[in-house]
Amino acid sequence: MIKKFILIILVVFVASCNANHAVVKTTKPDPRKTESQVVQRVRKPIYRPATKDNPIANTQKDSPTVKTFSNATEVLEATTRVKVTTQMVLAYIDKYKSVAKENMTRTGIPASITLGQAILESGAGTGPLSVQANNHFGIKCHKEWTGSSIKYTDDEENECFRKYDDPSQSFKDHSYFLTSRPRYAELFEFQKDDYRSWAYGLKAAGYATDKQYPDKLIGLIEKYQLSKFDAEVLGKEFVPITTIISKPITYEDNIQKYTVVKGDSLYSISKKFNISIDELKRKNNLVDNTLSLGQSIIVK
């Protein structure tokens, strides 16, 4: 009996001790609630769409595409080979662009052709004839000339070249020279902004003896984007030709070019100049056998 009583007391004691213990409930913290919120700032890019002046769209702030010229030295023919810098050519263009545009309005001769020829023939105003006689186009006296003249050795020794009081007279006389001679009449059947046809037409009409004359003239027009002055006179939108303008144009004496005519093919040209078709394609960066009329290709 006593043992049973003691057992009951022990059971009551243990139960009371368990009742007095605090119950601790643990829960996992909500991962969405943090003591310190992390804020990440993202800079929104600024979109700049492609435009006529900047054909490349971009999202970089204050990083417009700027077309620049290097001030490299290049060789111009003139009456003697002269070396000029790009900045010298640009200054020359800026000085005479208005005269060329006025002549285009009056005569129909593309301003790009006038400026391109003037740069090439006068060495951007540094050649001997342009310095000594204000003759920027290398125009010889011919029998009808009654003005001042200067003797200079070009194709022959001591040839007679026209001398002017002012360079603007040379530009005006150049326009008259082309408009007054029947052999240049076909040039005026071309579009006024078709400088490529004008360049090849000048050579065909006998303006220059240099076989590379059209290529040199076109190279200058496209490098310095002279056709924009044609567009200004005609009231058209100027669409620039994409070219590598930072690289100077050079003309090597050992390079020979051929102008494609109707009926030509890579095969016929290869036979004509004793060169393989693969070599022709390599020299001219051709990806296929397609040729176009008037195309100038390197054959040597």
C-alpha positions as CSV (number, residue, x, y, z in Angstrom):
1,M,0.0,0.0,0.0
2,I,2.8,2.4,0.9
3,K,4.6,1.5,-2.3
4,K,1.5,2.3,-4.4
5,F,1.2,5.7,-2.6
6,I,4.8,6.6,-3.3
7,L,4.4,5.7,-7.0
8,I,1.4,8.0,-7.3
9,I,3.3,10.9,-5.7
10,L,6.2,10.4,-8.2
11,V,3.8,10.4,-11.2
12,V,2.1,13.6,-10.0
13,F,5.6,15.3,-9.5
14,V,6.9,14.4,-13.0
15,A,3.7,15.6,-14.6
16,S,3.9,19.0,-12.8
17,C,7.5,19.4,-13.9
18,N,6.6,18.9,-17.6
19,A,3.9,21.4,-17.4
20,N,6.2,24.1,-16.1
21,H,8.7,23.8,-19.1
22,A,8.2,26.5,-21.8
23,V,7.4,25.3,-25.2
24,V,9.7,26.9,-27.9
25,K,8.3,27.0,-31.4
26,T,10.8,27.5,-34.2
27,T,10.0,28.6,-37.7
28,K,12.1,29.3,-40.7
29,P,12.4,32.9,-41.5
30,D,10.6,34.2,-44.6
31,P,13.3,34.5,-47.3
32,R,11.4,37.4,-48.8
33,K,11.9,39.5,-45.7
34,T,15.5,40.6,-45.1
35,E,17.0,43.0,-42.6
36,S,18.6,45.1,-45.3
37,Q,17.1,45.4,-48.9
38,V,19.6,45.2,-51.7
39,V,18.9,47.7,-54.5
40,Q,20.5,47.3,-57.9
41,R,20.5,50.3,-60.2
42,V,20.5,49.6,-63.9
43,R,21.4,52.4,-66.3
44,K,19.0,52.4,-69.2
45,P,20.9,52.6,-72.5
46,I,20.1,55.5,-74.8
47,Y,19.1,54.4,-78.3
48,R,20.3,56.4,-81.2
49,P,18.7,55.4,-84.5
50,A,20.6,55.2,-87.8
51,T,20.5,58.5,-89.8
52,K,21.8,59.7,-93.1
53,D,24.8,61.3,-91.5
54,N,25.3,58.3,-89.1
55,P,24.3,55.0,-90.8
56,I,25.2,53.0,-87.7
57,A,22.6,52.8,-84.9
58,N,24.1,52.7,-81.4
59,T,23.1,52.6,-77.7
60,Q,26.1,54.4,-76.3
61,K,25.8,57.8,-74.9
62,D,27.8,60.5,-76.5
63,S,29.6,58.2,-78.9
64,P,28.5,59.3,-82.4
65,T,30.2,57.8,-85.4
66,V,32.6,60.5,-86.7
67,K,34.1,60.2,-90.2
68,T,37.7,61.5,-90.1
69,F,40.5,62.0,-92.6
70,S,44.0,61.1,-91.8
71,N,46.6,63.7,-92.8
72,A,48.6,61.2,-94.9
73,T,50.6,62.2,-97.9
74,E,49.4,61.1,-101.3
75,V,50.8,61.6,-104.8
76,L,49.0,63.6,-107.4
77,E,49.9,63.8,-111.0
78,A,49.6,67.5,-112.0
79,T,52.1,68.3,-114.7
80,T,54.7,66.8,-112.4
81,R,54.2,64.3,-109.6
82,V,53.7,66.3,-106.4
83,K,53.0,65.2,-102.8
84,V,50.2,66.8,-100.9
85,T,48.5,66.1,-97.5
86,T,44.8,65.4,-97.1
87,Q,44.3,68.7,-95.3
88,M,45.8,70.5,-98.2
89,V,43.3,68.9,-100.6
90,L,40.4,69.6,-98.2
91,A,41.5,73.3,-98.1
92,Y,41.7,73.4,-101.8
93,I,38.2,72.0,-102.2
94,D,36.8,74.5,-99.7
95,K,38.4,77.4,-101.6
96,Y,37.1,76.5,-105.1
97,K,33.8,74.5,-104.5
98,S,31.7,77.6,-105.0
99,V,33.4,78.3,-108.4
100,A,32.8,74.7,-109.5
101,K,29.1,74.8,-108.5
102,E,28.6,78.1,-110.3
103,N,30.2,76.7,-113.4
104,M,27.9,73.6,-113.2
105,T,24.8,75.8,-113.0
106,R,26.0,77.8,-116.0
107,T,27.4,75.0,-118.2
108,G,26.1,71.6,-117.0
109,I,29.6,70.3,-116.2
110,P,29.4,68.3,-112.9
111,A,31.1,70.2,-110.1
112,S,32.6,67.0,-109.0
113,I,34.4,66.6,-112.3
114,T,35.6,70.2,-112.3
115,L,37.0,69.9,-108.8
116,G,38.4,66.4,-109.3
117,Q,40.2,67.5,-112.5
118,A,41.5,70.6,-110.8
119,I,42.9,68.6,-107.8
120,L,44.5,66.1,-110.1
121,E,45.9,68.5,-112.7
122,S,47.1,71.1,-110.3
123,G,48.2,68.9,-107.5
124,A,45.7,70.7,-105.3
125,G,47.2,74.0,-106.3
126,T,50.8,73.1,-105.7
127,G,51.9,72.1,-109.2
128,P,54.2,74.3,-111.2
129,L,51.7,75.5,-113.7
130,S,49.1,76.4,-111.1
131,V,51.7,78.3,-109.0
132,Q,53.5,80.1,-111.9
133,A,50.5,80.6,-114.3
134,N,47.3,80.1,-112.3
135,N,46.6,77.2,-114.7
136,H,44.8,74.6,-112.7
137,F,43.8,72.3,-115.5
138,G,47.0,72.0,-117.6
139,I,45.3,73.5,-120.6
140,K,47.7,74.2,-123.5
141,C,47.6,77.3,-125.6
142,H,46.3,75.8,-128.9
143,K,46.1,78.0,-131.9
144,E,43.1,80.1,-130.8
145,W,44.7,81.3,-127.6
146,T,45.6,85.0,-127.6
147,G,46.2,85.6,-123.9
148,S,49.4,85.3,-121.8
149,S,51.3,82.0,-121.9
150,I,54.2,80.2,-120.3
151,K,56.6,77.6,-121.6
152,Y,56.7,74.3,-119.8
153,T,57.9,70.8,-120.6
154,D,55.1,68.2,-120.5
155,D,54.6,65.7,-123.3
156,E,57.2,67.7,-125.3
157,E,59.9,70.2,-124.4
158,N,58.9,73.8,-123.9
159,E,55.2,73.5,-124.7
160,C,52.9,76.5,-124.6
161,F,50.5,76.6,-121.7
162,R,47.8,79.2,-120.9
163,K,48.5,81.8,-118.2
164,Y,45.8,83.5,-116.2
165,D,45.7,86.5,-113.9
166,D,43.6,84.6,-111.4
167,P,42.7,80.9,-110.7
168,S,39.0,81.6,-111.2
169,Q,39.8,82.5,-114.8
170,S,41.3,79.0,-115.2
171,F,38.1,77.4,-113.9
172,K,36.0,79.5,-116.3
173,D,38.2,78.7,-119.2
174,H,38.1,75.0,-118.4
175,S,34.3,75.1,-118.7
176,Y,34.5,77.0,-122.0
177,F,37.2,74.5,-123.2
178,L,34.8,71.6,-122.8
179,T,31.6,73.3,-124.0
180,S,33.2,74.8,-127.1
181,R,34.8,71.7,-128.6
182,P,32.8,69.2,-130.6
183,R,34.8,66.2,-129.4
184,Y,33.4,66.8,-125.9
185,A,29.8,67.2,-127.1
186,E,28.9,63.6,-126.2
187,L,29.8,64.2,-122.5
188,F,26.7,66.5,-122.2
189,E,24.4,63.6,-123.1
190,F,25.3,62.0,-119.7
191,Q,23.4,62.8,-116.5
192,K,24.8,65.9,-114.8
193,D,25.7,63.8,-111.7
194,D,27.0,60.8,-113.6
195,Y,30.7,61.6,-112.8
196,R,31.8,58.1,-113.8
197,S,30.6,58.4,-117.4
198,W,32.1,61.9,-117.5
199,A,35.5,60.6,-116.3
200,Y,35.7,57.8,-118.9
201,G,34.3,60.1,-121.5
202,L,37.0,62.7,-121.0
203,K,39.6,60.0,-121.5
204,A,37.9,58.7,-124.6
205,A,37.6,62.3,-126.0
206,G,41.4,62.7,-125.7
207,Y,41.5,65.1,-122.7
208,A,44.4,63.1,-121.2
209,T,46.9,60.5,-122.5
210,D,47.2,58.7,-119.1
211,K,45.4,55.3,-119.3
212,Q,44.6,55.5,-115.6
213,Y,43.1,59.0,-115.8
214,P,39.5,57.9,-115.3
215,D,40.3,55.7,-112.3
216,K,42.4,58.5,-110.7
217,L,39.7,61.0,-111.3
218,I,36.9,58.8,-109.9
219,G,39.1,57.8,-107.0
220,L,39.5,61.5,-105.9
221,I,35.8,62.2,-106.4
222,E,34.8,59.3,-104.2
223,K,37.5,59.7,-101.6
224,Y,36.6,63.4,-101.0
225,Q,32.8,62.9,-101.8
226,L,32.9,65.7,-104.4
227,S,29.6,64.5,-105.8
228,K,27.8,66.1,-102.9
229,F,28.3,69.4,-104.7
230,D,26.5,68.0,-107.8
231,A,23.6,67.0,-105.5
232,E,23.5,70.5,-104.0
233,V,23.3,72.2,-107.4
234,L,20.6,69.7,-108.6
235,G,18.7,69.9,-105.4
236,K,19.0,66.2,-104.7
237,E,19.7,64.3,-101.6
238,F,23.4,63.3,-101.4
239,V,24.0,59.6,-100.7
240,P,27.7,59.1,-99.9
241,I,29.6,56.2,-101.2
242,T,31.1,54.0,-98.4
243,T,34.9,54.1,-98.9
244,I,37.9,53.8,-96.8
245,I,38.9,57.5,-96.8
246,S,41.6,57.4,-94.2
247,K,43.9,55.4,-96.5
248,P,45.8,57.6,-99.1
249,I,45.3,56.9,-102.7
250,T,48.5,55.9,-104.5
251,Y,49.1,55.0,-108.1
252,E,51.8,52.5,-108.9
253,D,53.5,52.6,-112.3
254,N,53.6,48.8,-112.5
255,I,49.8,48.3,-112.2
256,Q,47.9,47.9,-115.4
257,K,44.1,48.1,-115.5
258,Y,41.6,47.2,-118.2
259,T,38.1,48.6,-118.7
260,V,35.4,45.9,-119.3
261,V,33.5,46.3,-122.6
262,K,30.6,44.5,-124.1
263,G,31.4,40.8,-124.8
264,D,34.2,40.6,-122.3
265,S,34.5,37.7,-119.8
266,L,37.1,36.7,-117.3
267,Y,38.1,33.9,-119.7
268,S,38.6,36.3,-122.7
269,I,40.4,38.8,-120.6
270,S,42.7,36.1,-119.1
271,K,43.7,35.0,-122.6
272,K,44.2,38.6,-123.8
273,F,46.6,39.4,-121.0
274,N,48.1,36.0,-120.4
275,I,46.9,35.7,-116.8
276,S,44.9,32.9,-115.2
277,I,41.3,33.4,-114.2
278,D,42.1,32.6,-110.5
279,E,44.8,35.3,-110.5
280,L,42.4,37.8,-112.0
281,K,39.9,37.1,-109.3
282,R,42.6,37.3,-106.6
283,K,43.9,40.6,-107.8
284,N,40.5,42.2,-108.0
285,N,38.9,40.5,-104.9
286,L,36.2,38.9,-107.1
287,V,34.0,36.3,-105.5
288,D,32.5,35.0,-108.8
289,N,32.9,35.4,-112.6
290,T,30.5,38.3,-112.9
291,L,31.7,41.5,-114.7
292,S,29.9,44.7,-115.5
293,L,30.4,47.1,-118.4
294,G,32.8,49.9,-117.6
295,Q,34.3,48.0,-114.7
296,S,38.0,48.6,-114.2
297,I,40.0,45.5,-113.3
298,I,43.7,45.0,-112.6
299,V,45.4,42.8,-115.2
300,K,49.0,43.3,-114.2
